[in-house]
Amino acid sequence: MREELKAVWAGFADPPDEARPRAWWHWMDGNVDPQGIYLDLEWLCDAEIRSAGLNGPVVLRAYAS
């Protein structure tokens, strides 16, 4: 039983990529600059967030039609 607990703890302490946190990265109305991009990416890396929705734009309308 103790070895099973060690395995569970190891998976919790260093989870696989598919179990790690994800984040949306929003740029509002072009309100972005190169320094801000750098700082955001640096923070995401430091926080070990390995997926940040960098696969392309997702356009959502924020108003009622």
N, C-alpha and C positions, 0 to 999 in steps of 0.2 A: 504493500500500500504506500509506503514512504516513497518508493521510486516513482509511482504514479503521480503523487503530489509534486515531486520534483519536476516531472515532465509538464504538468499543468502550469506550474510556476514559470518554467522556462518559456512556455508559449505565451504566458501573460506578460512577462518582462520584455520579451523580444518577439512581438507578434509578426506573422507574415504580412506582406504588403496589403493583401486584400482585407485584412482586419484592422488596418491602421486608419486614423482619422483622415477625412477628406475635407476639402474647403472649396467654396466658390470664391472666385476672384473677380470682383466687379469693378468696371471702369464706368463711371457715370458721366454720360454726355461728353466723352473725350477729356474728362478731367483727370489727366495723367501726364506724368513727365518721366524722362529717363531715370532721374534720381529716385523718384517714387517707386518705379518698377524695380530697381535694384534693391531698395530697402525692403519692399514686399517679398521679393524672392529670397533675400537673405533671411528674413524672419521665418518664412515657410521652411527653409532648409534647417534653421536652428531648432524649430519646433518639430522637426522630423515628419512634416506633412509631405508625403511623397506624391500626392496627386492633388493638383490645384485647378482642375478644370481648364487646362491649357490646350485642349484639343480643338478649339475653334469657338467662334462666337455663338452665343445663345441669345437671341433677341426676344425680350419680353416686353409687352406693352404695359406701361404703368398707369394707364388711364382708361376710363370707361368709354366705350364707343357709343 
